[in-house]
Amino acid sequence: MKNDMSNDSPSAHLARACELAQRYYQKFYATCFWFCPPELQINSPDALDTVVEGLRSNGGRAGWNAAREIMLCL
């Protein structure tokens, strides 16, 4: 079931996207983010872009779906 975030502030959307991105960064670290520091904190739009691009480029179908989920938060 999809969460309805239409009434949330932009900062709430960003926070949710960062939370998801952090989870997927850890889950896909070995296959998608080996070139980044393992302790990277996903807390900015630039970091979100890095995660989404890495998931789409190297995560296969599961990574593509994870990137989609992150982007739907924004």
mmJSON file of the N, C-alpha and C atoms, coordinates in Angstrom:
{"data_MODEL":{"atom_site":{
"group_PDB":["ATOM","ATOM","ATOM","ATOM","ATOM","ATOM","ATOM","ATOM","ATOM","ATOM","ATOM","ATOM","ATOM","ATOM","ATOM","ATOM","ATOM","ATOM","ATOM","ATOM","ATOM","ATOM","ATOM","ATOM","ATOM","ATOM","ATOM","ATOM","ATOM","ATOM","ATOM","ATOM","ATOM","ATOM","ATOM","ATOM","ATOM","ATOM","ATOM","ATOM","ATOM","ATOM","ATOM","ATOM","ATOM","ATOM","ATOM","ATOM","ATOM","ATOM","ATOM","ATOM","ATOM","ATOM","ATOM","ATOM","ATOM","ATOM","ATOM","ATOM","ATOM","ATOM","ATOM","ATOM","ATOM","ATOM","ATOM","ATOM","ATOM","ATOM","ATOM","ATOM","ATOM","ATOM","ATOM","ATOM","ATOM","ATOM","ATOM","ATOM","ATOM","ATOM","ATOM","ATOM","ATOM","ATOM","ATOM","ATOM","ATOM","ATOM","ATOM","ATOM","ATOM","ATOM","ATOM","ATOM","ATOM","ATOM","ATOM","ATOM","ATOM","ATOM","ATOM","ATOM","ATOM","ATOM","ATOM","ATOM","ATOM","ATOM","ATOM","ATOM","ATOM","ATOM","ATOM","ATOM","ATOM","ATOM","ATOM","ATOM","ATOM","ATOM","ATOM","ATOM","ATOM","ATOM","ATOM","ATOM","ATOM","ATOM","ATOM","ATOM","ATOM","ATOM","ATOM","ATOM","ATOM","ATOM","ATOM","ATOM","ATOM","ATOM","ATOM","ATOM","ATOM","ATOM","ATOM","ATOM","ATOM","ATOM","ATOM","ATOM","ATOM","ATOM","ATOM","ATOM","ATOM","ATOM","ATOM","ATOM","ATOM","ATOM","ATOM","ATOM","ATOM","ATOM","ATOM","ATOM","ATOM","ATOM","ATOM","ATOM","ATOM","ATOM","ATOM","ATOM","ATOM","ATOM","ATOM","ATOM","ATOM","ATOM","ATOM","ATOM","ATOM","ATOM","ATOM","ATOM","ATOM","ATOM","ATOM","ATOM","ATOM","ATOM","ATOM","ATOM","ATOM","ATOM","ATOM","ATOM","ATOM","ATOM","ATOM","ATOM","ATOM","ATOM","ATOM","ATOM","ATOM","ATOM","ATOM","ATOM","ATOM","ATOM","ATOM","ATOM","ATOM","ATOM","ATOM","ATOM","ATOM","ATOM"],
"id":[1,2,3,4,5,6,7,8,9,10,11,12,13,14,15,16,17,18,19,20,21,22,23,24,25,26,27,28,29,30,31,32,33,34,35,36,37,38,39,40,41,42,43,44,45,46,47,48,49,50,51,52,53,54,55,56,57,58,59,60,61,62,63,64,65,66,67,68,69,70,71,72,73,74,75,76,77,78,79,80,81,82,83,84,85,86,87,88,89,90,91,92,93,94,95,96,97,98,99,100,101,102,103,104,105,106,107,108,109,110,111,112,113,114,115,116,117,118,119,120,121,122,123,124,125,126,127,128,129,130,131,132,133,134,135,136,137,138,139,140,141,142,143,144,145,146,147,148,149,150,151,152,153,154,155,156,157,158,159,160,161,162,163,164,165,166,167,168,169,170,171,172,173,174,175,176,177,178,179,180,181,182,183,184,185,186,187,188,189,190,191,192,193,194,195,196,197,198,199,200,201,202,203,204,205,206,207,208,209,210,211,212,213,214,215,216,217,218,219,220,221,222],
"type_symbol":["N","C","C","N","C","C","N","C","C","N","C","C","N","C","C","N","C","C","N","C","C","N","C","C","N","C","C","N","C","C","N","C","C","N","C","C","N","C","C","N","C","C","N","C","C","N","C","C","N","C","C","N","C","C","N","C","C","N","C","C","N","C","C","N","C","C","N","C","C","N","C","C","N","C","C","N","C","C","N","C","C","N","C","C","N","C","C","N","C","C","N","C","C","N","C","C","N","C","C","N","C","C","N","C","C","N","C","C","N","C","C","N","C","C","N","C","C","N","C","C","N","C","C","N","C","C","N","C","C","N","C","C","N","C","C","N","C","C","N","C","C","N","C","C","N","C","C","N","C","C","N","C","C","N","C","C","N","C","C","N","C","C","N","C","C","N","C","C","N","C","C","N","C","C","N","C","C","N","C","C","N","C","C","N","C","C","N","C","C","N","C","C","N","C","C","N","C","C","N","C","C","N","C","C","N","C","C","N","C","C","N","C","C","N","C","C","N","C","C","N","C","C"],
"label_atom_id":["N","CA","C","N","CA","C","N","CA","C","N","CA","C","N","CA","C","N","CA","C","N","CA","C","N","CA","C","N","CA","C","N","CA","C","N","CA","C","N","CA","C","N","CA","C","N","CA","C","N","CA","C","N","CA","C","N","CA","C","N","CA","C","N","CA","C","N","CA","C","N","CA","C","N","CA","C","N","CA","C","N","CA","C","N","CA","C","N","CA","C","N","CA","C","N","CA","C","N","CA","C","N","CA","C","N","CA","C","N","CA","C","N","CA","C","N","CA","C","N","CA","C","N","CA","C","N","CA","C","N","CA","C","N","CA","C","N","CA","C","N","CA","C","N","CA","C","N","CA","C","N","CA","C","N","CA","C","N","CA","C","N","CA","C","N","CA","C","N","CA","C","N","CA","C","N","CA","C","N","CA","C","N","CA","C","N","CA","C","N","CA","C","N","CA","C","N","CA","C","N","CA","C","N","CA","C","N","CA","C","N","CA","C","N","CA","C","N","CA","C","N","CA","C","N","CA","C","N","CA","C","N","CA","C","N","CA","C","N","CA","C","N","CA","C","N","CA","C","N","CA","C","N","CA","C","N","CA","C"],
"label_alt_id":[null,null,null,null,null,null,null,null,null,null,null,null,null,null,null,null,null,null,null,null,null,null,null,null,null,null,null,null,null,null,null,null,null,null,null,null,null,null,null,null,null,null,null,null,null,null,null,null,null,null,null,null,null,null,null,null,null,null,null,null,null,null,null,null,null,null,null,null,null,null,null,null,null,null,null,null,null,null,null,null,null,null,null,null,null,null,null,null,null,null,null,null,null,null,null,null,null,null,null,null,null,null,null,null,null,null,null,null,null,null,null,null,null,null,null,null,null,null,null,null,null,null,null,null,null,null,null,null,null,null,null,null,null,null,null,null,null,null,null,null,null,null,null,null,null,null,null,null,null,null,null,null,null,null,null,null,null,null,null,null,null,null,null,null,null,null,null,null,null,null,null,null,null,null,null,null,null,null,null,null,null,null,null,null,null,null,null,null,null,null,null,null,null,null,null,null,null,null,null,null,null,null,null,null,null,null,null,null,null,null,null,null,null,null,null,null,null,null,null,null,null,null],
"label_comp_id":["MET","MET","MET","LYS","LYS","LYS","ASN","ASN","ASN","ASP","ASP","ASP","MET","MET","MET","SER","SER","SER","ASN","ASN","ASN","ASP","ASP","ASP","SER","SER","SER","PRO","PRO","PRO","SER","SER","SER","ALA","ALA","ALA","HIS","HIS","HIS","LEU","LEU","LEU","ALA","ALA","ALA","ARG","ARG","ARG","ALA","ALA","ALA","CYS","CYS","CYS","GLU","GLU","GLU","LEU","LEU","LEU","ALA","ALA","ALA","GLN","GLN","GLN","ARG","ARG","ARG","TYR","TYR","TYR","TYR","TYR","TYR","GLN","GLN","GLN","LYS","LYS","LYS","PHE","PHE","PHE","TYR","TYR","TYR","ALA","ALA","ALA","THR","THR","THR","CYS","CYS","CYS","PHE","PHE","PHE","TRP","TRP","TRP","PHE","PHE","PHE","CYS","CYS","CYS","PRO","PRO","PRO","PRO","PRO","PRO","GLU","GLU","GLU","LEU","LEU","LEU","GLN","GLN","GLN","ILE","ILE","ILE","ASN","ASN","ASN","SER","SER","SER","PRO","PRO","PRO","ASP","ASP","ASP","ALA","ALA","ALA","LEU","LEU","LEU","ASP","ASP","ASP","THR","THR","THR","VAL","VAL","VAL","VAL","VAL","VAL","GLU","GLU","GLU","GLY","GLY","GLY","LEU","LEU","LEU","ARG","ARG","ARG","SER","SER","SER","ASN","ASN","ASN","GLY","GLY","GLY","GLY","GLY","GLY","ARG","ARG","ARG","ALA","ALA","ALA","GLY","GLY","GLY","TRP","TRP","TRP","ASN","ASN","ASN","ALA","ALA","ALA","ALA","ALA","ALA","ARG","ARG","ARG","GLU","GLU","GLU","ILE","ILE","ILE","MET","MET","MET","LEU","LEU","LEU","CYS","CYS","CYS","LEU","LEU","LEU"],
"label_asym_id":["A","A","A","A","A","A","A","A","A","A","A","A","A","A","A","A","A","A","A","A","A","A","A","A","A","A","A","A","A","A","A","A","A","A","A","A","A","A","A","A","A","A","A","A","A","A","A","A","A","A","A","A","A","A","A","A","A","A","A","A","A","A","A","A","A","A","A","A","A","A","A","A","A","A","A","A","A","A","A","A","A","A","A","A","A","A","A","A","A","A","A","A","A","A","A","A","A","A","A","A","A","A","A","A","A","A","A","A","A","A","A","A","A","A","A","A","A","A","A","A","A","A","A","A","A","A","A","A","A","A","A","A","A","A","A","A","A","A","A","A","A","A","A","A","A","A","A","A","A","A","A","A","A","A","A","A","A","A","A","A","A","A","A","A","A","A","A","A","A","A","A","A","A","A","A","A","A","A","A","A","A","A","A","A","A","A","A","A","A","A","A","A","A","A","A","A","A","A","A","A","A","A","A","A","A","A","A","A","A","A","A","A","A","A","A","A","A","A","A","A","A","A"],
"label_entity_id":["1","1","1","1","1","1","1","1","1","1","1","1","1","1","1","1","1","1","1","1","1","1","1","1","1","1","1","1","1","1","1","1","1","1","1","1","1","1","1","1","1","1","1","1","1","1","1","1","1","1","1","1","1","1","1","1","1","1","1","1","1","1","1","1","1","1","1","1","1","1","1","1","1","1","1","1","1","1","1","1","1","1","1","1","1","1","1","1","1","1","1","1","1","1","1","1","1","1","1","1","1","1","1","1","1","1","1","1","1","1","1","1","1","1","1","1","1","1","1","1","1","1","1","1","1","1","1","1","1","1","1","1","1","1","1","1","1","1","1","1","1","1","1","1","1","1","1","1","1","1","1","1","1","1","1","1","1","1","1","1","1","1","1","1","1","1","1","1","1","1","1","1","1","1","1","1","1","1","1","1","1","1","1","1","1","1","1","1","1","1","1","1","1","1","1","1","1","1","1","1","1","1","1","1","1","1","1","1","1","1","1","1","1","1","1","1","1","1","1","1","1","1"],
"label_seq_id":[1,1,1,2,2,2,3,3,3,4,4,4,5,5,5,6,6,6,7,7,7,8,8,8,9,9,9,10,10,10,11,11,11,12,12,12,13,13,13,14,14,14,15,15,15,16,16,16,17,17,17,18,18,18,19,19,19,20,20,20,21,21,21,22,22,22,23,23,23,24,24,24,25,25,25,26,26,26,27,27,27,28,28,28,29,29,29,30,30,30,31,31,31,32,32,32,33,33,33,34,34,34,35,35,35,36,36,36,37,37,37,38,38,38,39,39,39,40,40,40,41,41,41,42,42,42,43,43,43,44,44,44,45,45,45,46,46,46,47,47,47,48,48,48,49,49,49,50,50,50,51,51,51,52,52,52,53,53,53,54,54,54,55,55,55,56,56,56,57,57,57,58,58,58,59,59,59,60,60,60,61,61,61,62,62,62,63,63,63,64,64,64,65,65,65,66,66,66,67,67,67,68,68,68,69,69,69,70,70,70,71,71,71,72,72,72,73,73,73,74,74,74],
"pdbx_PDB_ins_code":[null,null,null,null,null,null,null,null,null,null,null,null,null,null,null,null,null,null,null,null,null,null,null,null,null,null,null,null,null,null,null,null,null,null,null,null,null,null,null,null,null,null,null,null,null,null,null,null,null,null,null,null,null,null,null,null,null,null,null,null,null,null,null,null,null,null,null,null,null,null,null,null,null,null,null,null,null,null,null,null,null,null,null,null,null,null,null,null,null,null,null,null,null,null,null,null,null,null,null,null,null,null,null,null,null,null,null,null,null,null,null,null,null,null,null,null,null,null,null,null,null,null,null,null,null,null,null,null,null,null,null,null,null,null,null,null,null,null,null,null,null,null,null,null,null,null,null,null,null,null,null,null,null,null,null,null,null,null,null,null,null,null,null,null,null,null,null,null,null,null,null,null,null,null,null,null,null,null,null,null,null,null,null,null,null,null,null,null,null,null,null,null,null,null,null,null,null,null,null,null,null,null,null,null,null,null,null,null,null,null,null,null,null,null,null,null,null,null,null,null,null,null],
"Cartn_x":[0.845,0.0,0.888,0.599,1.406,1.005,2.007,1.742,1.334,0.34,-0.07,0.721,1.686,2.542,2.2,1.037,0.707,0.578,0.266,0.113,1.366,2.406,3.643,4.471,5.309,6.187,7.31,7.935,9.071,10.187,10.417,11.469,11.092,9.809,9.371,9.589,9.333,9.577,11.061,11.899,13.344,13.819,13.311,13.71,13.336,12.136,11.707,12.57,12.856,13.703,15.1,15.65,16.982,16.983,15.911,15.801,15.802,15.003,14.975,16.32,16.899,18.181,19.262,19.267,20.255,20.094,18.855,18.596,19.071,18.744,19.157,20.656,21.251,22.713,23.397,22.937,23.525,23.233,22.008,21.614,22.381,22.594,23.229,24.692,25.28,26.63,27.627,27.682,28.7,28.548,27.331,27.137,27.063,26.672,26.427,27.319,27.836,28.489,29.879,30.544,31.862,32.868,32.615,33.53,33.303,32.278,31.946,32.326,32.512,32.799,31.6,31.835,30.718,29.888,30.486,29.784,29.084,29.004,28.375,26.959,26.656,25.326,24.551,23.402,22.563,21.637,22.003,21.23,21.148,21.378,21.308,20.833,20.344,19.944,21.091,22.313,23.459,23.702,23.616,23.796,22.667,21.453,20.327,20.589,21.094,21.415,22.432,23.444,24.469,23.846,22.963,22.327,21.412,20.577,19.653,20.421,21.462,22.261,22.952,23.516,24.17,23.206,22.018,21.012,20.582,20.364,19.929,21.024,22.257,23.374,23.814,23.817,24.443,23.563,22.336,21.492,20.53,20.559,19.626,18.184,17.278,15.856,15.507,16.052,15.776,16.286,17.455,18.008,17.176,16.717,15.876,14.588,13.991,12.764,13.015,14.151,14.503,14.677,15.334,15.514,14.161,13.27,11.924,11.205,11.312,10.669,11.197,12.51,13.104,12.553,12.537,12.097,10.608,9.808,8.393,8.172,9.142,9.031,9.197,9.847,10.159,9.085],
"Cartn_y":[-1.178,0.0,1.239,2.169,3.377,4.401,5.025,6.098,7.347,8.063,9.312,10.436,10.962,12.02,13.36,13.453,14.658,15.898,15.744,16.884,17.176,16.386,16.583,17.704,18.309,19.377,18.804,19.64,19.169,18.562,19.121,18.558,17.165,16.904,15.56,14.57,15.008,14.15,13.821,14.833,14.634,13.704,13.881,13.029,11.576,11.337,9.961,9.37,10.154,9.673,9.338,10.176,9.926,8.671,8.466,7.268,6.001,6.005,4.862,4.679,5.77,5.698,5.132,5.528,5.009,3.498,3.04,1.6,0.841,1.375,0.706,0.821,1.908,2.054,0.923,0.652,-0.424,-1.794,-1.981,-3.273,-3.602,-2.6,-2.812,-2.364,-2.135,-1.564,-2.367,-3.667,-4.482,-4.495,-4.4,-4.47,-3.117,-2.077,-0.785,0.354,0.276,1.445,1.15,0.15,-0.238,0.907,1.886,3.017,4.159,4.035,5.067,4.592,5.513,5.101,4.36,3.262,2.489,3.273,4.259,5.015,6.265,6.4,7.569,7.768,8.998,9.357,10.005,9.471,9.981,11.032,12.312,13.376,14.645,14.51,15.672,15.22,16.149,15.794,15.201,15.699,15.144,13.687,13.377,11.991,11.111,11.646,10.889,10.572,11.547,11.324,10.202,10.177,9.127,7.757,7.656,6.37,5.931,6.823,6.47,6.038,6.775,6.417,5.063,4.83,3.551,2.382,2.566,1.504,1.205,2.25,2.045,1.426,1.817,1.342,-0.078,-0.422,-1.684,-2.593,-2.202,-2.967,-3.941,-4.022,-4.915,-4.46,-5.38,-5.049,-4.598,-5.286,-4.907,-3.503,-3.157,-1.829,-0.77,-1.105,-0.173,0.098,-0.946,-0.777,0.026,-0.18,0.585,2.06,2.338,3.73,4.377,3.628,4.133,4.482,3.616,3.859,5.144,5.347,6.577,7.786,7.731,8.872,9.199,8.201,8.447,9.263,9.276,10.075,11.565,11.894,13.306,14.003],
"Cartn_z":[0.0,0.0,0.0,-0.852,-0.992,0.065,0.69,1.638,0.882,1.383,0.771,1.406,0.662,1.179,0.534,-0.103,-0.858,0.019,1.29,2.183,2.998,2.834,3.588,2.979,3.809,3.342,2.476,1.661,0.851,1.706,2.892,3.746,4.25,4.439,4.847,3.709,2.482,1.315,1.198,1.349,1.274,2.379,3.581,4.707,4.444,3.923,3.618,2.509,1.48,0.382,0.897,1.772,2.339,3.204,3.953,4.791,3.927,2.87,1.954,1.26,0.802,0.109,1.022,2.292,3.236,3.394,3.487,3.624,2.384,1.207,-0.031,-0.274,0.162,0.054,0.813,2.001,2.808,2.203,1.741,1.18,-0.103,-0.949,-2.25,-2.27,-1.121,-1.075,-1.921,-1.733,-2.409,-3.921,-4.423,-5.867,-6.557,-5.825,-6.47,-5.992,-4.776,-4.183,-3.63,-4.173,-3.695,-3.771,-4.626,-4.837,-3.84,-3.005,-2.018,-0.621,0.309,1.678,2.276,2.98,3.534,4.546,5.181,6.218,5.67,4.357,3.739,4.288,4.671,5.146,4.001,3.715,2.638,3.24,3.067,3.705,2.856,1.564,0.673,-0.71,-1.496,-2.861,-3.691,-3.501,-4.24,-3.876,-2.59,-2.154,-2.686,-2.719,-3.296,-4.757,-5.504,-6.915,-7.082,-6.215,-6.267,-6.047,-5.072,-4.761,-5.906,-6.381,-7.456,-8.705,-9.065,-10.242,-10.054,-8.864,-8.6,-8.653,-8.093,-8.125,-9.549,-10.32,-11.711,-12.572,-12.328,-13.159,-12.828,-11.55,-11.134,-10.297,-10.029,-9.117,-9.764,-11.091,-11.765,-11.552,-11.74,-11.603,-10.192,-9.189,-7.798,-7.511,-8.031,-7.848,-8.558,-9.753,-10.504,-9.731,-9.174,-8.395,-7.118,-6.486,-5.289,-5.638,-6.762,-7.201,-7.486,-8.072,-8.352,-7.039,-6.066,-4.776,-4.134,-4.223,-3.685,-4.432,-5.747,-6.549,-6.332,-6.028,-5.765,-4.502,-3.623,-2.39,-2.658,-3.745,-4.021,-4.825],
"occupancy":[1.0,1.0,1.0,1.0,1.0,1.0,1.0,1.0,1.0,1.0,1.0,1.0,1.0,1.0,1.0,1.0,1.0,1.0,1.0,1.0,1.0,1.0,1.0,1.0,1.0,1.0,1.0,1.0,1.0,1.0,1.0,1.0,1.0,1.0,1.0,1.0,1.0,1.0,1.0,1.0,1.0,1.0,1.0,1.0,1.0,1.0,1.0,1.0,1.0,1.0,1.0,1.0,1.0,1.0,1.0,1.0,1.0,1.0,1.0,1.0,1.0,1.0,1.0,1.0,1.0,1.0,1.0,1.0,1.0,1.0,1.0,1.0,1.0,1.0,1.0,1.0,1.0,1.0,1.0,1.0,1.0,1.0,1.0,1.0,1.0,1.0,1.0,1.0,1.0,1.0,1.0,1.0,1.0,1.0,1.0,1.0,1.0,1.0,1.0,1.0,1.0,1.0,1.0,1.0,1.0,1.0,1.0,1.0,1.0,1.0,1.0,1.0,1.0,1.0,1.0,1.0,1.0,1.0,1.0,1.0,1.0,1.0,1.0,1.0,1.0,1.0,1.0,1.0,1.0,1.0,1.0,1.0,1.0,1.0,1.0,1.0,1.0,1.0,1.0,1.0,1.0,1.0,1.0,1.0,1.0,1.0,1.0,1.0,1.0,1.0,1.0,1.0,1.0,1.0,1.0,1.0,1.0,1.0,1.0,1.0,1.0,1.0,1.0,1.0,1.0,1.0,1.0,1.0,1.0,1.0,1.0,1.0,1.0,1.0,1.0,1.0,1.0,1.0,1.0,1.0,1.0,1.0,1.0,1.0,1.0,1.0,1.0,1.0,1.0,1.0,1.0,1.0,1.0,1.0,1.0,1.0,1.0,1.0,1.0,1.0,1.0,1.0,1.0,1.0,1.0,1.0,1.0,1.0,1.0,1.0,1.0,1.0,1.0,1.0,1.0,1.0,1.0,1.0,1.0,1.0,1.0,1.0],
"B_iso_or_equiv":[0.0,0.0,0.0,0.0,0.0,0.0,0.0,0.0,0.0,0.0,0.0,0.0,0.0,0.0,0.0,0.0,0.0,0.0,0.0,0.0,0.0,0.0,0.0,0.0,0.0,0.0,0.0,0.0,0.0,0.0,0.0,0.0,0.0,0.0,0.0,0.0,0.0,0.0,0.0,0.0,0.0,0.0,0.0,0.0,0.0,0.0,0.0,0.0,0.0,0.0,0.0,0.0,0.0,0.0,0.0,0.0,0.0,0.0,0.0,0.0,0.0,0.0,0.0,0.0,0.0,0.0,0.0,0.0,0.0,0.0,0.0,0.0,0.0,0.0,0.0,0.0,0.0,0.0,0.0,0.0,0.0,0.0,0.0,0.0,0.0,0.0,0.0,0.0,0.0,0.0,0.0,0.0,0.0,0.0,0.0,0.0,0.0,0.0,0.0,0.0,0.0,0.0,0.0,0.0,0.0,0.0,0.0,0.0,0.0,0.0,0.0,0.0,0.0,0.0,0.0,0.0,0.0,0.0,0.0,0.0,0.0,0.0,0.0,0.0,0.0,0.0,0.0,0.0,0.0,0.0,0.0,0.0,0.0,0.0,0.0,0.0,0.0,0.0,0.0,0.0,0.0,0.0,0.0,0.0,0.0,0.0,0.0,0.0,0.0,0.0,0.0,0.0,0.0,0.0,0.0,0.0,0.0,0.0,0.0,0.0,0.0,0.0,0.0,0.0,0.0,0.0,0.0,0.0,0.0,0.0,0.0,0.0,0.0,0.0,0.0,0.0,0.0,0.0,0.0,0.0,0.0,0.0,0.0,0.0,0.0,0.0,0.0,0.0,0.0,0.0,0.0,0.0,0.0,0.0,0.0,0.0,0.0,0.0,0.0,0.0,0.0,0.0,0.0,0.0,0.0,0.0,0.0,0.0,0.0,0.0,0.0,0.0,0.0,0.0,0.0,0.0,0.0,0.0,0.0,0.0,0.0,0.0],
"pdbx_formal_charge":[null,null,null,null,null,null,null,null,null,null,null,null,null,null,null,null,null,null,null,null,null,null,null,null,null,null,null,null,null,null,null,null,null,null,null,null,null,null,null,null,null,null,null,null,null,null,null,null,null,null,null,null,null,null,null,null,null,null,null,null,null,null,null,null,null,null,null,null,null,null,null,null,null,null,null,null,null,null,null,null,null,null,null,null,null,null,null,null,null,null,null,null,null,null,null,null,null,null,null,null,null,null,null,null,null,null,null,null,null,null,null,null,null,null,null,null,null,null,null,null,null,null,null,null,null,null,null,null,null,null,null,null,null,null,null,null,null,null,null,null,null,null,null,null,null,null,null,null,null,null,null,null,null,null,null,null,null,null,null,null,null,null,null,null,null,null,null,null,null,null,null,null,null,null,null,null,null,null,null,null,null,null,null,null,null,null,null,null,null,null,null,null,null,null,null,null,null,null,null,null,null,null,null,null,null,null,null,null,null,null,null,null,null,null,null,null,null,null,null,null,null,null],
"auth_seq_id":[1,1,1,2,2,2,3,3,3,4,4,4,5,5,5,6,6,6,7,7,7,8,8,8,9,9,9,10,10,10,11,11,11,12,12,12,13,13,13,14,14,14,15,15,15,16,16,16,17,17,17,18,18,18,19,19,19,20,20,20,21,21,21,22,22,22,23,23,23,24,24,24,25,25,25,26,26,26,27,27,27,28,28,28,29,29,29,30,30,30,31,31,31,32,32,32,33,33,33,34,34,34,35,35,35,36,36,36,37,37,37,38,38,38,39,39,39,40,40,40,41,41,41,42,42,42,43,43,43,44,44,44,45,45,45,46,46,46,47,47,47,48,48,48,49,49,49,50,50,50,51,51,51,52,52,52,53,53,53,54,54,54,55,55,55,56,56,56,57,57,57,58,58,58,59,59,59,60,60,60,61,61,61,62,62,62,63,63,63,64,64,64,65,65,65,66,66,66,67,67,67,68,68,68,69,69,69,70,70,70,71,71,71,72,72,72,73,73,73,74,74,74],
"auth_comp_id":["MET","MET","MET","LYS","LYS","LYS","ASN","ASN","ASN","ASP","ASP","ASP","MET","MET","MET","SER","SER","SER","ASN","ASN","ASN","ASP","ASP","ASP","SER","SER","SER","PRO","PRO","PRO","SER","SER","SER","ALA","ALA","ALA","HIS","HIS","HIS","LEU","LEU","LEU","ALA","ALA","ALA","ARG","ARG","ARG","ALA","ALA","ALA","CYS","CYS","CYS","GLU","GLU","GLU","LEU","LEU","LEU","ALA","ALA","ALA","GLN","GLN","GLN","ARG","ARG","ARG","TYR","TYR","TYR","TYR","TYR","TYR","GLN","GLN","GLN","LYS","LYS","LYS","PHE","PHE","PHE","TYR","TYR","TYR","ALA","ALA","ALA","THR","THR","THR","CYS","CYS","CYS","PHE","PHE","PHE","TRP","TRP","TRP","PHE","PHE","PHE","CYS","CYS","CYS","PRO","PRO","PRO","PRO","PRO","PRO","GLU","GLU","GLU","LEU","LEU","LEU","GLN","GLN","GLN","ILE","ILE","ILE","ASN","ASN","ASN","SER","SER","SER","PRO","PRO","PRO","ASP","ASP","ASP","ALA","ALA","ALA","LEU","LEU","LEU","ASP","ASP","ASP","THR","THR","THR","VAL","VAL","VAL","VAL","VAL","VAL","GLU","GLU","GLU","GLY","GLY","GLY","LEU","LEU","LEU","ARG","ARG","ARG","SER","SER","SER","ASN","ASN","ASN","GLY","GLY","GLY","GLY","GLY","GLY","ARG","ARG","ARG","ALA","ALA","ALA","GLY","GLY","GLY","TRP","TRP","TRP","ASN","ASN","ASN","ALA","ALA","ALA","ALA","ALA","ALA","ARG","ARG","ARG","GLU","GLU","GLU","ILE","ILE","ILE","MET","MET","MET","LEU","LEU","LEU","CYS","CYS","CYS","LEU","LEU","LEU"],
"auth_asym_id":["A","A","A","A","A","A","A","A","A","A","A","A","A","A","A","A","A","A","A","A","A","A","A","A","A","A","A","A","A","A","A","A","A","A","A","A","A","A","A","A","A","A","A","A","A","A","A","A","A","A","A","A","A","A","A","A","A","A","A","A","A","A","A","A","A","A","A","A","A","A","A","A","A","A","A","A","A","A","A","A","A","A","A","A","A","A","A","A","A","A","A","A","A","A","A","A","A","A","A","A","A","A","A","A","A","A","A","A","A","A","A","A","A","A","A","A","A","A","A","A","A","A","A","A","A","A","A","A","A","A","A","A","A","A","A","A","A","A","A","A","A","A","A","A","A","A","A","A","A","A","A","A","A","A","A","A","A","A","A","A","A","A","A","A","A","A","A","A","A","A","A","A","A","A","A","A","A","A","A","A","A","A","A","A","A","A","A","A","A","A","A","A","A","A","A","A","A","A","A","A","A","A","A","A","A","A","A","A","A","A","A","A","A","A","A","A","A","A","A","A","A","A"],
"auth_atom_id":["N","CA","C","N","CA","C","N","CA","C","N","CA","C","N","CA","C","N","CA","C","N","CA","C","N","CA","C","N","CA","C","N","CA","C","N","CA","C","N","CA","C","N","CA","C","N","CA","C","N","CA","C","N","CA","C","N","CA","C","N","CA","C","N","CA","C","N","CA","C","N","CA","C","N","CA","C","N","CA","C","N","CA","C","N","CA","C","N","CA","C","N","CA","C","N","CA","C","N","CA","C","N","CA","C","N","CA","C","N","CA","C","N","CA","C","N","CA","C","N","CA","C","N","CA","C","N","CA","C","N","CA","C","N","CA","C","N","CA","C","N","CA","C","N","CA","C","N","CA","C","N","CA","C","N","CA","C","N","CA","C","N","CA","C","N","CA","C","N","CA","C","N","CA","C","N","CA","C","N","CA","C","N","CA","C","N","CA","C","N","CA","C","N","CA","C","N","CA","C","N","CA","C","N","CA","C","N","CA","C","N","CA","C","N","CA","C","N","CA","C","N","CA","C","N","CA","C","N","CA","C","N","CA","C","N","CA","C","N","CA","C","N","CA","C","N","CA","C","N","CA","C","N","CA","C","N","CA","C"],
"pdbx_PDB_model_num":[1,1,1,1,1,1,1,1,1,1,1,1,1,1,1,1,1,1,1,1,1,1,1,1,1,1,1,1,1,1,1,1,1,1,1,1,1,1,1,1,1,1,1,1,1,1,1,1,1,1,1,1,1,1,1,1,1,1,1,1,1,1,1,1,1,1,1,1,1,1,1,1,1,1,1,1,1,1,1,1,1,1,1,1,1,1,1,1,1,1,1,1,1,1,1,1,1,1,1,1,1,1,1,1,1,1,1,1,1,1,1,1,1,1,1,1,1,1,1,1,1,1,1,1,1,1,1,1,1,1,1,1,1,1,1,1,1,1,1,1,1,1,1,1,1,1,1,1,1,1,1,1,1,1,1,1,1,1,1,1,1,1,1,1,1,1,1,1,1,1,1,1,1,1,1,1,1,1,1,1,1,1,1,1,1,1,1,1,1,1,1,1,1,1,1,1,1,1,1,1,1,1,1,1,1,1,1,1,1,1,1,1,1,1,1,1,1,1,1,1,1,1]
}}}
